[in-house]
């Protein structure tokens, strides 16, 4: 079963002004599509064909870097499109999320600050994350296509800080992008859905 590029869950214009149509066209149609196409080529003959994506990500990590880079990014982006929605963001989290954020991260403001800081201080390409590890929320950052799955945690929210995710709209102002993304685009309902599955 080959990996497939999903359609975006909204129109290309839907996330403006925080993420432009041009960014989504390049990011989804070119970058994500390339991860899918290359991943499908590189998985041939590995014995991982037909396995669930999460399994392929975990099994290729450390043993097949070429394949891992592609499938890791495919996994990250499948969720990334759903981690955003028009009129998203805001500080009123669904109840269960708010409770965990208060208990594990010291409240929403500290969580927001830690998340934006993780994305800002990730040197080069990578991701900022909210993850669940050993029953607790944790803010993490990873380089390149890595994600919390390969570090014994479950990704609940991830922001792409590769330049192709923001350079058209924000140039080199990564912190500005992270603030706009967190405050205006995050789909907290999807974060809750992933948390309920993981918990």
N, C-alpha and C positions, 0 to 999 in steps of 0.2 A: 504494500500500500504506500504509494508515493506521498510525500509531504505536499501540501497545497497552500497557495497563497489565499487567505480569506479576504472577502470583501470588507471594506471598512464598515463599522456599524453606524455610520453617519455620512452625510455628504462631505465632499472636499472643502466646502465653504463653512461647515458647521462650527469649527473651533475658532474662527476669526473673532476678534483681532489677535488672539493669543497664540494661535498657530495658523499660519496662512495656508491657503489652497496650494500654493507652489511647494511649500515644505511637505505637505502631506503627499502630493503627487510624487515628488522625488523620493521621500522616505518610504512610502508604502510601495509604489509601483516599480521603483528602481532598486532601492537598497534591500527591502524585505524580500522582494521577488528574487534577487540575486542569492540571498541566503537559502531560499527554497530550492532554486534550480541547482546551485552548487552542492547543497546537502544531498539532494537526490542522486547526483553523480557519485559523490564520495562514499555514500553508504553501500553502494554495490560491492558485494563480495566480502563484507565485514562480518556477516552473520547477525547483524543487527536489523536487517530489513524486516519490516512488518511489526517490529516491537513498538510499544507505545513511546511517544516522543520523550516523556520524562525519563524513561528507562534508557533510551538512546543517549540522552544528555548526560546522565550519571555514568553510564558505562564507557562513553567515549572520553570523558574528562581524564586527562593525564595519560591516556593510552593511545588516543588518536586525535592529536591537536587540530589537524586540518578539518576533520569531520566535526569535532566539538565546536569549533568557532562558528560553523554554519548552523548546526542544530541548536546550539545555545542561543544564538541570536534569533532563530526562528521561534523558539519557545518564548523568549523575552518579548518579542514583538507581537505574538499572538495575544499576549496579555496586555501589552502596552496600549494597543488600540482600544481595548475595553476598559483600561484604567482612566480613560478620558471620556468626557461627554460635554455637550454644550451646556452652559450654565452650571458647571460643576464646581468643585472646591468648596470653600466656606468652612467654618469651624463647628457647624452643628453636625457631629457625626452620629450615625445610628447608635442607639443605646449600648449595645454590647461592645462596639469598638471604642466608644468614649470611656467606658469603664476600664478596659484594658490599657488604653493610652494613659489614663490617670494613674492606674496602679503601677504600670511598668515603666512609663516614660516621663512621669512627673507632670502630666497635663498636656493639653493641646499645644500651647505656645512653645513649650520646651521640645515637644515632638517636631513641630514645624521647623524650629530653629536647627535641630539636630539633622533633620532630613535635608534641608537646604544646604547645610554645612557639609554633609556627606557628599552631595553632588558637586558642590563648589570645589572641594578639596581632593576629589578623585583626579589624580594626575593623568592627563591624556584621556583616552576614550574609556567609557565604562558606564556604570549605573549606580543610582542611589536607591536604597530599598527600605521598606518596612517588612520585616520577616517575623515568623513565629518559630522560636527554637525552645525546646523543652518547656512548652506551654507558656512562654513569655514573649512579649513583643520586643523587638530589637531593631534598631536602625543600623544598616550596614552599607558598605559601598564595595563594588567589585570592579576589576579592570576588564576591558574588552567585552567578551560575550559571557563572562562568568555570571552566575546567579546564586542565590542562597541554596538552591537544591544541592549543589556540589559541596556545600559547607555544612550539611546536616540541618538545614533550616527550610521552611516553606515560604516562598515569596507571597506577600499579600498586596504589596504596592511597589511599583518600580518606575523610576524616571530615567529615561535614556539621556545620557549626557555626552554621547558622541556628537561631534560638531554637525553632522548632517541633520540632527534633530532640532537644531536651533539657529544655525549660522545665517540662513537666509533672512530670518526675522529679527535676530538679536545681535548679529555679528559676533564679537568675542565676549559679549556681556552674559556669560553663563549664569551668574547669580540672579540677574534680572529675569532670565528665562525660567529658572527654577521657581522664583517667587510667583511669577505670572501663572506657571503651570500648577503649582500647589494651590494657589488661591482661587483659580478660575476654571480649572479643567478636571480636577480629580473626581472620578466616579466612585464615591464612597460606598454606594450600594454594591458595586462589584467587589470592592475590598471586603465588605461584610460577607458576601457570598463565598469568597475564597477562605475567609476565616472560619466560617461555619463548617465548610467542608473539612478543613484541616483540624479543627477542634473536635 
